[in-house]
Amino acid sequence: MVGDRETPEGPADPAGVPPLLIACALGIERLALRGGARGAERAGAPAPVSVLRTGMGPAHARRAVSRALEAEAWRDAAVIASGFCAGLAPGMHPGDLIVADETRDPDGVTPCTGTELLVKALARAVPGRTVHTGPLTGSDHVVRGPERAALAAGGAVAVDMESAATLRTAVASGPRPVAAVRVVVDAPEHELVRIGTVRGGISAFRVLRAVLPAFFEWHRSLLLPRR
């Protein structure tokens, strides 16, 4: 079942398999991800899947994810934060993939689950696309210029506004696999304000539409038993 903003819908899986909650901020991200989620059974999803649009920013992410995981059918869900991001490393291009090994923000660090597995699965799902791994940092605003360079100097490979809050809220609600997979929509040499952004955005959208089989493969491999 594909849910909407704030509260996923649908019954628990009759076999007791924990579902998969994919959280994103924007309607355009949800549009890309829902196309894959609607075909979840055909793509090999082992349990119900919901794409949750949280709204922009860490506060919205915290509130929406917390509310979603309060529902009985979704309390043990594996959680993936997904959507678009800003790449921080020179040489990145729109459409590159980011698989976080941890998310960071001023409130702390959340380790991610199954990073290597996701990297391999994404290489199969989206062949030819570069996959970067490393820390994904959180911000409460759009990051540009010197601030972006400072985050890169601290070791982060990308930045977005919701992933860190999403994963921290998820693990605070109970033990579960968590991951963050983002598609670069702008990068140091390809910032959003520049000509060519539309082309880069289309490229990123197409990549985001293609990631669901990798998410399902990760989910199958890291299922948690129900408490």
Disulfide bonds with the S-S distance in Angstrom:
none
